[in-house]
Amino acid sequence: MIQVRYDRAFSAGHRTFRYSHRLKLATYEGMRNVYYEYACQRADQLELMQDVLIERGLISESSESDTDIDQ
C-alpha cells in the first residue's frame, strides 16, 4: 500500500509525500529483513536440535524425511 502511495506521489511530483513514504518503505524493508534473519536463525537452531535428538536416538532419521514430505 505504501508503495502505491509513493508511486502516486512520484507521478504527481509531490516531493514531500515521496520523502515520508520513502522513509516508511525503508523502515518496512528493515523490519522484513530482521524477521527473515530471525527465521533463518531459528531454522538453524531447530536443525541442530533435530540432529541432537537423532544422535541420542530419541527420533529416527526417517522422521526427518517424513517432515520434508509434509511441506
N, C-alpha and C positions, 0 to 999 in steps of 0.2 A: 504494500500500500504506500509506503514512504517513497519507494522507487517511482511509482506513478506520479506522486505529487512532485517529486524532484524533476521528473521529465516534463511535467506541465509547466513548472516554474522556469525550466530551462528554455522551453519553446516560446514562452511568453516574455522572456527576458527579465524576469524578476530575480535579481541577484541576491537580495536579502533573504528571500524564501529559499533559494537554492542553497545558500550557505547553511541555514539552520537544518534543512533536510539532509544536506551532505554530512553534517555532524551526527545526525541521528543514524544515518546509514553506516557511518564508520563505527558508531557505538554498537549497533546491532551485529555488525560483522565481527567485531571483537568479542562480543558475547557468544556468538556462534562458534568462534574458534576456541574459546575457553571450554564450552560444553563438549566440543569434539575432542579436545585434548584430554578432558576428564574421562570421556567414554573410552578412549584408547588406553588410558592408564588402568581403568577398571577392567577392561578386557584382558590386559596383560596379567593383572592380579588373579583374575578368575582362571586363566590358563595355568598359571603357576600353582594355584590351589588344586586344580584338577590333576596336574602332574603329581603333586604330593599324595593325593588320595589314591591314585593309581599305583604309585610306588609303595604305599603302605598296604595295598591290597584291599582297600575299602570299596573301591569300584573297579570294574574291569575295563580294559581298553576298548572293548566292544561297546561299552556305554557311551564312549566318546563319539563313535561313528553314528550311534543312534540319534544323538542330539544334532549332528550335522544334517541328517535326513529330514528332520522336522523343519529346518529352516527352509 
